[in-house]
Amino acid sequence: SSTQTMNYDCILVNGDSYSAPTNSKVYADFLAESLNIPVKNYARPGSCNKRIIRSTIENLIELKKEYQNPLVVIGWSFVRRQEVWYYGTNENMLRNVFDNPESRLVTLDFLLNAGEATLEQKSMILPDIQIHKALTDFYTDLYTFSNCLKSQNIDYFWFSGARNTDCPIQSFPYIMSLAQVAAVTADPNILKLHDFCIMNWAQENDPDANPATGHLSESGHKKFAEL
């Protein structure tokens, strides 16, 4: 409701590198300034969507002890990005473990790039056309998580930070037939996940964005916060 919207007392932001804190201001900081409330930014570069959901739930439980009406803003990562448990001891690799010092959950991309992935973990890599299960799980997770927040009267706004425009659900009849997909697609608080991404938006709105990745400049983050 409009009354609830006027009474947000903090913003919880999560996502991957398109939302993560940097040495300059990001859209979360500009949102906090415009609404004059604290921001808690848990976004981390390289995050996958499983990590985003898990860490949002974990931090929201703690946040609710202090704040009554948080706004949850999430920029989702690549649907194809996967998370695994790292069993090695490489200290550089362990720096990519987020949120909990006892955890060894890490994005598979990091292990592959460092040559640390096991044969079993390499076998998890999907060809581009084999994304049916990843998309099904993603939409099921979003449906479950959005209803969890609704049950607690917590407002949210979600969008694709990373580029998922190459896997539109219209290409997958089974996925389009699912009730949870229809619910997520119709949710006014979830921006169309395969029509928008930061990189594409940056091409038209942020001339100072990273030309290769589309990561926003500080002025781009300000414009995006206003949007």
N, C-alpha and C positions, 0 to 999 in steps of 0.2 A: 504494500500500500504506500501512498505518498507520505503518510505519517511515519511509517517505519523507515522509508528512505531518508527522511530528514533527520532520523535519530541514529544513524550508524555511529558507533563509537570507536571503531577501528576497521582497518582493511587487512585481510589476509590475502597475500598474493603468492601464487606458486606457478611453476612452469619450468622451462629449460633456459637456455642462454638468451632467448629473446625477451625474457622477463627478469633475468637474474640481476642482482645488484652489481654495479661496476664502480669505477673510480669517479664517474660523473652521475648525474641524476638519471633515473629511469622512470618509466610511466607511473610506477607505483608511488614514487616520491611526489610526482606532480599531482596525482590523485589525492594523496594525503594533504598536500598544501591547499588544494582547492576546496576540500571538505573540512579542513582544519581538524583532522583526527590522526591518530598514530597509524603507521603502516608496519606490518610484519611481513617481510619478504623472504619466503623460503624457497624461491626458485634457484635452481643450480644448473650450470652448464652441463649438457650431456644427459639430462634426466630423461627417463622414459615415463610413459603415462602411469604405469603401475606405481612407480616411486612417487609421482606427483599426488596420486590419490592417497596412498598410504601415509605420506608425510603430512598431507593436509589434515587427514583425520587425527593423526597423533597430535599435531600442533593445535588443532581446533579444540580438542578436549582440554588442553592446558589453557588456551586463550579464553575459553568460556568461564574460567574461574575468576577472571579479572574483568572481562568485557561482556556486556549483555547482548549487543546487537552488531556482530561483525558482518562485513560484506566480504564474500569470498570471490576473488577474481583469479581465474586460471587461464593461462595460455598453454594449450595442450601441445605436446611434443609429437614427433613422427609416430604414426601408427605402427610402422615397421620396427621401431626401436624396441629391443628386448633387454631384459634384466636377468642376470645370473648371479650365483654366489661364487666369489673368488676364493680359491683355495690356496693361492700362492702367497709369497712373502715379499714380493717386490714393493719397496716402500713408495716408489713413485706411483705405482698402481693403487696402493691403499689410500693415496691422497684423493682419489676419485670416488671414495666411499663417503656418502653423505649421511647426515642426520643422527647417527648413533655410532659411538666408538666401538660397540660390540658387533656391529653389522659388517658383513663383507659383500653386501649386495651392490653390484656395479653394472653399468650399462655394458652390454656385450661389445659394442663398438670400441670401447676403451681397451678391452682385452685383445681384440683382433688387431688394432693398430699397434699395440705393444708386443704382439707375438706371444701373448700369455694365455690365449684361449686353448682349452683342451680339445681333443678330437670330438668329444661328445658335444661340447658347446658350439664348435664350428658346424656341427650337423644341424643346429637349430636355425641356421641362416636360411631364410626363405627366398626363393626366386621371386621377382617382382610380381609375377602373375598369381602366386600362391599366397594371397593375403586374406582369404575368406575367414579363417579362424581369427586372425588378428583383428579384423574389422568387427566380427561378431562379438568377440570379447570386449572390445573397446566400447561399443554401444551398450552392451549389457552392463559394463562397469559404470558408464555415465548415467544410465537409467537408475541403477541402484543407488549411486552416490547422490544424484540430484534429489531423489525421494528421501534419502536420509537427511539431507539438509532441510528439505521442506517440512519434514516431521518435527524439526526443531525450530521452525520459523526463521531460518537463516537464508537471507537473500544471496544470490550468486550471479555472476556474469562470466561466461566462458566463451573462448574462441580458440582457433588454431593459431598458435604462435609459429610453429614449424609448418613447412609446406606439406599439406595432405591433399592438395588439389589434383594430384595424379592418381588418386584412388577413389573416385566418386562412387557412392553407394548405388547410384542408378545403374552402374555396370554389373551389379550383382543381384539378380532377382531374388535369391533366397534371403539375403540380408534385408532387402527392401520389404519383404513379406513379414518381418518380425514386428511384433507389437511394440517392443521396447525401442526399436529404431524409429517407428512412427512417432512415439512419444517424445523422443529426444529431438527429432526433426521439427516437431511442432512447438517445442519449448521456446518462448520468446526471450528467455535469458541465456540461450545458447546460440551464438552466431553460427550461421551455416558453415559447418566444419570443413567442407571441401570446396567452398567458393572463395574463402578468404584465408590469407596467411600474411604474416609480417613482411616477408620478402616481397611479395607482390604489391602490398600497400606502400612499402618503402620506395619502390620504383617510381611511383607517381607522386609521392608526398614528402620524400626525404632525400634531397640530392646529395646529402652528406653521409648517407648510410653506407655501410660496407658494400662495395660493388659486387663482391663474390657471394656473400652470405645473406645480405639484406639486414644485418643487425643495425638497429637504429642509432643515429647520432643523438646527442642530448636534445637538440631541437626537435628531432624526429619523435623522441619519446614524449616531449611536451605536446606536440600535435596529436599524438596517438592518445594521450590521456584526455585531451579535450574531446576527441572523437568518442 
